[in-house]
Amino acid sequence: MRIEHYLVLEAIEAGEAPEEIARLLDLEPHDVYAMIRLLEERGLVEKRRTFFGERCVLTEAGRRQLEKWRRDVLGRTEEAARFRREGRELEAQNLIDQLLPALPVLVALGVLSFALWKLLTSHLPVGEGE
């Protein structure tokens, strides 16, 4: 799965509607709906009727996949922070570069702490970590 798929899972878990997910990820709504359909086909998301209308929710398989991804992201961010503390900038940057597109969304959804994000992006050229 692509990182955007995991971000959609994160946003669905946070209770966000597809239109808000599109705004958060800076995507067109039709692209988000296409990703949701793909995630449904993979058995990770399902639609349920609620008092507020139809909502997307994670299936048990979706929750397991999301938890696996969260552990991976947390492990990589902690490893990058450790590399930075040890002065191993190149190794840290390689890990951060893989996650950089997702970091602002993960912070906005409360998945990643802002303090950790600032630590990870503090050595980026001006403007890239803002």
C-alpha positions as CSV (number, residue, x, y, z in Angstrom):
1,M,0.0,0.0,0.0
2,R,1.0,3.6,-0.6
3,I,1.5,6.1,2.2
4,E,-1.6,7.9,1.0
5,H,-3.7,4.8,1.7
6,Y,-2.4,4.7,5.3
7,L,-3.1,8.4,5.7
8,V,-6.7,7.7,4.6
9,L,-7.0,4.9,7.1
10,E,-5.7,7.3,9.8
11,A,-8.2,9.9,8.9
12,I,-11.1,7.4,8.8
13,E,-10.0,6.1,12.2
14,A,-10.1,9.8,13.5
15,G,-13.7,10.1,12.2
16,E,-13.0,12.4,9.3
17,A,-15.4,12.5,6.3
18,P,-14.1,12.0,2.8
19,E,-14.3,15.7,2.0
20,E,-12.2,16.6,5.1
21,I,-9.7,13.8,4.2
22,A,-9.3,15.4,0.8
23,R,-8.6,18.7,2.4
24,L,-6.1,17.3,4.9
25,L,-4.2,15.4,2.2
26,D,-4.5,18.1,-0.4
27,L,-6.2,15.8,-2.8
28,E,-9.3,16.0,-5.0
29,P,-12.4,14.4,-3.3
30,H,-12.8,12.0,-6.2
31,D,-9.3,10.7,-5.5
32,V,-10.1,10.1,-1.9
33,Y,-13.3,8.3,-2.8
34,A,-11.3,6.1,-5.2
35,M,-8.9,5.2,-2.4
36,I,-11.8,4.4,-0.1
37,R,-13.2,2.1,-2.7
38,L,-9.9,0.4,-3.0
39,L,-9.6,0.0,0.8
40,E,-13.1,-1.4,0.8
41,E,-12.2,-3.9,-1.8
42,R,-9.2,-5.0,0.3
43,G,-11.5,-5.4,3.3
44,L,-9.9,-2.6,5.3
45,V,-12.9,-0.2,5.3
46,E,-16.6,-0.5,5.3
47,K,-19.5,1.9,5.1
48,R,-22.1,2.1,7.9
49,R,-25.3,4.0,8.3
50,T,-25.2,6.3,11.3
51,F,-27.4,9.0,12.7
52,F,-25.3,11.5,10.7
53,G,-25.5,9.5,7.4
54,E,-23.2,7.1,5.8
55,R,-19.8,7.0,7.4
56,C,-16.6,5.0,6.6
57,V,-15.2,2.9,9.4
58,L,-12.2,0.6,9.7
59,T,-12.8,-3.2,9.7
60,E,-10.9,-5.4,12.1
61,A,-8.4,-6.0,9.3
62,G,-8.1,-2.3,8.7
63,R,-7.4,-1.7,12.4
64,R,-4.7,-4.3,12.4
65,Q,-3.1,-2.9,9.2
66,L,-3.2,0.6,10.7
67,E,-1.7,-0.5,13.9
68,K,1.1,-2.3,12.0
69,W,1.8,0.9,10.1
70,R,1.7,3.0,13.2
71,R,4.3,0.8,14.8
72,D,6.5,1.1,11.7
73,V,6.2,4.9,11.6
74,L,6.9,5.2,15.3
75,G,9.9,2.9,15.0
76,R,11.3,4.9,12.1
77,T,10.8,8.2,13.7
78,E,12.4,7.0,17.0
79,E,15.3,5.6,15.1
80,A,15.7,8.8,13.1
81,A,15.7,10.8,16.4
82,R,18.3,8.4,17.8
83,F,20.5,8.8,14.7
84,R,20.3,12.6,15.0
85,R,21.3,12.4,18.7
86,E,24.3,10.2,17.7
87,G,25.3,12.6,14.9
88,R,24.4,10.2,12.1
89,E,22.6,12.8,10.0
90,L,22.6,11.0,6.7
91,E,21.0,7.9,8.1
92,A,18.5,10.0,10.0
93,Q,17.6,12.0,6.9
94,N,17.1,8.9,4.8
95,L,14.5,7.7,7.3
96,I,12.8,11.1,7.5
97,D,12.7,11.5,3.7
98,Q,10.5,8.4,3.5
99,L,8.0,9.9,6.0
100,L,8.2,13.6,5.3
101,P,5.1,13.8,3.1
102,A,3.0,12.2,5.8
103,L,4.3,14.0,8.9
104,P,2.1,17.1,8.8
105,V,-1.1,15.0,8.4
106,L,0.1,12.6,11.2
107,V,0.6,15.6,13.5
108,A,-2.8,17.1,12.5
109,L,-4.6,13.8,13.3
110,G,-2.8,13.5,16.7
111,V,-0.9,10.3,15.6
112,L,2.6,11.9,15.9
113,S,3.5,14.5,18.5
114,F,4.4,18.0,17.3
115,A,7.6,17.9,19.4
116,L,8.8,14.7,17.6
117,W,8.0,16.2,14.2
118,K,10.0,19.4,15.1
119,L,12.9,17.3,16.2
120,L,12.8,15.2,13.0
121,T,12.5,18.2,10.7
122,S,14.8,20.6,12.6
123,H,17.8,19.9,10.3
124,L,15.9,20.4,7.0
125,P,16.7,23.4,4.8
126,V,14.6,26.5,5.7
127,G,11.0,26.2,4.5
128,E,10.8,22.4,4.2
129,G,10.0,21.6,7.8
130,E,7.5,24.5,8.2
